[in-house]
């Protein structure tokens, strides 16, 4: 209210001292204007604004992640590329079988089982569940 930055207020003693200083100066709080039609019009314009995903932080992060995937693929050897290709083909088959665009993740039992089997691990279902 009196333009005192909150992050620099410190301890309770510091806050109390700042409040005493404000009271001692008898400085009135800053003037504000009530919400009016002009503000309402600005809000309506913002509500109507079309924001593209690529113009958001999420869109930028998605682009960065895609670049990371491409860089990772470029660094893979032939065995790693073959394993990735198998996973992509399996994901496509699952999506076609389900008729939906579901995500394949570590929580998907098919992926967990394949991950452990391909790594040569012999784990019980409880161990697999705890690792996911």
C-alpha positions as CSV (number, residue, x, y, z in Angstrom):
1,X,0.0,0.0,0.0
2,X,2.8,2.4,0.8
3,X,5.1,0.8,-1.9
4,X,7.2,-1.1,0.6
5,X,8.7,-4.1,-1.2
6,X,7.6,-7.3,0.7
7,X,10.6,-9.4,0.0
8,X,12.9,-6.9,1.8
9,X,10.8,-6.6,4.9
10,X,12.9,-9.0,7.0
11,X,11.9,-10.1,10.5
12,X,8.9,-9.1,12.6
13,X,10.9,-6.4,14.3
14,X,11.9,-4.9,10.9
15,X,8.3,-5.0,9.8
16,X,7.2,-3.2,12.9
17,X,9.9,-0.6,12.5
18,X,8.8,0.0,8.9
19,X,5.2,0.4,10.0
20,X,6.2,2.9,12.7
21,X,8.2,4.9,10.1
22,X,5.1,5.0,7.8
23,X,2.9,6.1,10.7
24,X,5.4,8.8,11.7
25,X,5.6,10.4,8.3
26,X,1.8,10.7,8.1
27,X,2.1,9.9,4.4
28,X,-1.3,9.0,2.9
29,X,-1.5,5.7,1.0
30,X,-1.2,6.0,-2.8
31,X,-4.2,7.1,-4.7
32,X,-6.0,4.5,-6.8
33,X,-8.8,4.8,-9.2
34,X,-11.9,2.7,-9.0
35,X,-12.7,0.1,-11.7
36,X,-14.5,1.8,-14.6
37,X,-15.8,1.2,-18.1
38,X,-12.3,1.8,-19.6
39,X,-10.9,-1.0,-17.5
40,X,-13.8,-3.2,-18.3
41,X,-13.2,-2.7,-22.0
42,X,-9.5,-3.6,-21.7
43,X,-10.5,-6.8,-19.8
44,X,-12.9,-7.7,-22.6
45,X,-10.2,-7.2,-25.2
46,X,-7.9,-9.4,-23.3
47,X,-10.6,-12.1,-23.0
48,X,-11.2,-12.0,-26.7
49,X,-7.4,-12.2,-27.6
50,X,-6.4,-15.4,-29.4
51,X,-3.1,-16.7,-27.9
52,X,-1.3,-19.3,-29.9
53,X,0.3,-22.1,-27.9
54,X,3.7,-21.5,-29.5
55,X,3.6,-17.9,-28.0
56,X,3.3,-19.2,-24.5
57,X,6.0,-20.5,-22.0
58,X,4.5,-24.0,-22.5
59,X,4.9,-23.6,-26.3
60,X,8.5,-22.5,-25.9
61,X,9.3,-25.4,-23.6
62,X,7.7,-27.8,-26.0
63,X,9.9,-26.6,-28.8
64,X,13.0,-26.9,-26.5
65,X,12.0,-30.5,-25.6
66,X,11.6,-31.3,-29.3
67,X,15.0,-29.9,-30.0
68,X,16.5,-32.0,-27.2
69,X,14.8,-35.2,-28.6
70,X,16.3,-34.5,-32.0
71,X,19.7,-33.9,-30.5
72,X,19.5,-37.1,-28.5
73,X,18.5,-39.1,-31.6
74,X,21.5,-37.7,-33.5
75,X,23.8,-38.9,-30.7
76,X,22.4,-42.5,-30.6
77,X,24.2,-45.5,-31.9
78,X,22.5,-48.1,-34.1
79,X,21.4,-50.3,-31.2
80,X,19.8,-47.3,-29.4
81,X,18.1,-46.2,-32.6
82,X,16.7,-49.7,-33.1
83,X,15.4,-49.8,-29.5
84,X,13.8,-46.4,-30.0
85,X,12.3,-47.5,-33.3
86,X,10.7,-50.5,-31.7
87,X,9.2,-48.4,-28.9
88,X,7.8,-46.0,-31.5
89,X,6.2,-48.8,-33.5
90,X,4.8,-50.4,-30.3
91,X,3.3,-47.0,-29.2
92,X,1.7,-46.6,-32.7
93,X,0.2,-50.1,-32.4
94,X,-1.2,-49.3,-29.0
95,X,-2.7,-46.1,-30.1
96,X,-4.3,-47.7,-33.2
97,X,-5.6,-50.6,-31.0
98,X,-7.1,-48.2,-28.5
99,X,-8.3,-45.8,-31.2
100,X,-7.1,-42.9,-29.1
101,X,-4.1,-40.7,-28.7
102,X,-3.1,-42.0,-25.3
103,X,0.4,-41.3,-24.0
104,X,2.9,-44.0,-23.4
105,X,4.6,-43.4,-20.1
106,X,6.5,-45.1,-17.3
107,X,3.1,-45.6,-15.6
108,X,2.0,-47.8,-18.5
109,X,2.4,-51.4,-17.4
110,X,3.4,-52.5,-20.9
111,X,6.2,-50.0,-20.9
112,X,7.4,-50.9,-17.4
113,X,7.5,-54.6,-18.2
114,X,9.3,-54.2,-21.4
115,X,11.8,-51.8,-19.8
116,X,12.7,-54.3,-17.1
117,X,12.8,-57.3,-19.4
118,X,15.0,-55.5,-22.0
119,X,17.4,-54.4,-19.3
120,X,17.9,-58.0,-18.2
121,X,16.3,-57.4,-14.8
122,X,14.2,-60.0,-13.3
123,X,11.9,-58.0,-10.9
124,X,8.7,-58.9,-9.2
125,X,5.5,-56.9,-9.8
126,X,6.1,-55.1,-6.4
127,X,9.6,-54.1,-7.4
128,X,8.5,-52.9,-10.8
129,X,5.7,-50.9,-9.2
130,X,8.1,-49.3,-6.7
131,X,10.5,-48.3,-9.4
132,X,8.0,-46.6,-11.6
